[in-house]
Amino acid sequence: MTTIKSKEIPLKAYSITELARIYEMDPRTLKKWIKPFETEIGEKRGRFYTIPQVKIIFEKLDLPSVILIS
């Protein structure tokens, strides 16, 4: 049986490395995925994307989900 379950992801400021962990991919790959939306997302504040920026990233890339196989 396969079920699809969404992760509970707190909405907060994230670094690219933290976002990559959420999406379960390499940070370099995530940077490439984000690149087309840079003008909409804007520049990071130091190392972190702000909450409004994270919302845009989640909207553009869709929220990641987990597939559980039991």
Secondary structure, 3 states (H helix, E strand, C coil): CEEEEECCCCCCCEEHHHHHHHHCCCHHHHHHHHHHHHHHHCCCECCEECHHHHHHHHHHHCCCEEEEEC
